[in-house]
């Protein structure tokens, strides 16, 4: 709708991408921007990547993954088939989106989401193992995830308080992967961002 007839708009595709049958990838909507596909991505049949999307490297989009305009996909993300991502969402690195999901908010790094309205389901443990994360890193990410999304008492505060607690933790705060996950979550609550997919706090009862 923003495109004006005659404008020269752009699509940039990197190296070693496999783009399968009936995929559609749109150029940018305005000359000052461009749609970008990085390197080493597998984009399976009937996927759609709309205008002004930005995709990094080493991602796998399974059949009929549909990305609306201005979606950002970082690196090493994986989608199952038949998923829809709302415009302006961000899909974090090493995340996984379950089949048939509708994603209307950001997916933080390292996390699985799924559902008719996608919700957080835990860490992408298998994906992390496959990509060479150590057992110690994964253990630390699991501990951080529990502190952020599964508080066991009412004194843990809101999500910003819990993010700060993880950052300041004497052990967890030392791991770059944990810091990266915390920053990914925090960035999603910045102005003009959509927040993160819903999560269910656990009371422990």
C-alpha positions in Angstrom: 0.0 0.0 0.0 2.9 2.3 0.6 4.5 1.6 -2.8 4.3 4.5 -5.3 4.3 3.5 -9.0 7.7 4.1 -10.5 9.7 4.0 -7.3 12.9 1.9 -7.5 12.7 -0.5 -4.5 15.2 -3.2 -3.5 15.7 -6.8 -2.6 19.1 -8.1 -1.4 19.8 -11.8 -1.3 23.1 -13.2 0.1 25.0 -16.3 -0.7 24.2 -20.0 -0.5 20.4 -19.7 0.1 18.1 -22.5 -1.0 14.7 -21.0 -2.1 12.2 -23.7 -3.0 9.0 -23.8 -5.1 6.3 -21.1 -5.0 8.2 -18.9 -2.6 7.4 -15.1 -2.9 9.8 -12.5 -1.7 8.8 -8.8 -2.0 11.1 -5.8 -2.6 11.0 -2.9 -0.1 8.0 -0.6 -0.1 10.1 2.6 -0.4 13.4 3.4 -2.2 15.2 4.3 1.1 14.9 0.7 2.5 15.4 -2.8 1.2 14.2 -6.4 1.9 17.2 -8.4 3.0 17.9 -12.2 3.0 21.3 -13.1 4.5 23.4 -16.2 3.8 22.8 -19.9 4.2 19.1 -19.8 4.7 16.7 -22.6 3.7 13.3 -21.2 2.6 10.9 -24.1 1.9 8.0 -24.3 -0.5 5.2 -21.7 -0.5 6.8 -19.4 2.0 6.1 -15.7 1.8 8.5 -12.9 2.9 6.9 -9.5 2.6 8.3 -6.1 1.9 11.0 -4.6 4.2 11.7 -7.9 6.0 15.2 -8.5 7.3 16.5 -12.0 7.6 19.9 -13.0 9.0 21.9 -16.2 8.4 21.4 -19.9 8.8 17.6 -19.8 9.3 15.1 -22.5 8.3 11.6 -21.5 7.2 9.4 -24.6 6.8 6.7 -24.8 4.2 4.1 -22.1 4.2 5.8 -19.8 6.7 4.3 -16.4 6.1 6.1 -13.2 7.2 4.3 -9.9 7.1 6.0 -6.6 6.3 9.0 -5.4 8.4 9.5 -8.7 10.2 13.1 -9.3 11.5 14.4 -12.8 11.7 17.8 -13.0 13.4 20.1 -16.0 13.0 19.6 -19.8 13.4 15.8 -19.5 13.9 13.6 -22.4 12.8 9.9 -22.4 12.0 7.7 -25.4 11.6 5.1 -25.4 8.8 2.1 -23.2 8.4 3.0 -20.3 10.7 2.0 -16.6 10.4 4.1 -13.7 11.8 2.5 -10.3 12.3 4.2 -7.2 10.8 7.0 -5.6 12.8 7.7 -8.6 14.9 11.2 -9.9 15.7 12.1 -13.6 15.7 15.2 -14.0 17.9 18.2 -16.1 17.2 18.1 -19.9 18.0 14.3 -19.7 18.5 11.7 -22.2 17.3 8.1 -21.6 16.2 5.8 -24.6 16.4 3.6 -25.6 13.5 0.4 -23.7 12.8 1.3 -20.8 15.2 0.1 -17.2 14.8 2.9 -15.0 16.1 1.7 -11.5 17.0 4.6 -10.4 19.3 8.3 -10.9 19.5 9.9 -14.3 20.0 13.0 -13.8 22.3 16.3 -15.5 21.6 16.6 -19.2 22.5 12.9 -19.8 23.1 10.1 -22.0 21.7 6.7 -20.5 21.0 3.6 -22.2 19.7 -0.2 -22.0 19.7 -3.0 -20.4 17.9 -1.9 -17.2 19.6 1.7 -18.2 20.2 2.9 -18.5 23.8 6.3 -19.2 25.3 6.8 -22.9 25.9 10.3 -23.0 27.2 13.8 -23.1 25.8 14.7 -24.5 22.4 16.9 -27.1 24.1 17.4 -29.4 21.1 18.2 -26.4 18.9 20.8 -25.2 21.4 22.4 -28.6 21.6 22.6 -28.9 17.8 24.3 -25.5 17.6 27.0 -26.4 20.0 25.9 -24.7 23.2 27.6 -26.4 26.2 25.7 -28.2 28.9 26.8 -25.5 31.4 25.4 -22.7 29.1 22.1 -24.6 28.6 21.8 -25.2 32.4 22.3 -21.4 33.0 19.8 -20.5 30.4 17.2 -22.8 31.9 17.8 -21.3 35.4 17.5 -17.8 34.0 14.3 -18.8 32.1 12.7 -20.1 35.3 13.6 -16.9 37.3 12.2 -14.7 34.6 9.0 -16.6 33.5 8.3 -19.1 36.4 8.7 -17.1 39.6 7.9 -19.2 42.7 6.9 -16.4 45.0 5.1 -13.1 44.9 8.1 -11.1 46.0 9.9 -11.5 42.7 8.4 -8.4 41.2 7.4 -7.6 37.6 9.3 -8.9 34.6 11.7 -5.9 34.6 12.6 -6.7 38.2 13.2 -10.3 37.3 15.4 -9.4 34.3 17.5 -7.2 36.6 17.7 -10.0 39.2 19.1 -12.3 36.5 21.6 -9.7 35.3 22.8 -9.1 38.8 23.0 -12.8 39.8 26.5 -13.8 40.8 26.6 -16.8 38.5 24.0 -16.3 35.8 25.1 -12.8 35.0 28.5 -14.1 33.9 27.2 -16.0 30.9 27.0 -14.1 27.6 24.1 -16.2 26.4 22.1 -15.4 29.5 22.9 -11.7 29.0 21.9 -11.9 25.4 18.5 -13.5 26.2 17.8 -10.8 28.9 18.7 -8.0 26.4 16.5 -9.7 23.7 13.5 -9.6 26.1 14.2 -6.1 27.3 14.5 -4.7 23.8 11.1 -6.1 22.9 9.5 -3.7 25.4 11.2 -0.6 23.9 9.1 2.1 22.3 7.5 1.1 19.0 8.2 -2.6 19.6 5.4 -5.2 20.2 6.5 -6.8 23.4 7.0 -10.6 23.7 4.6 -13.5 23.1 2.5 -14.3 26.1 3.8 -16.4 29.0 2.1 -18.0 31.9 3.6 -17.2 35.3 3.9 -20.3 37.5 2.9 -20.0 41.2 4.5 -23.2 42.3 1.3 -24.4 43.9 
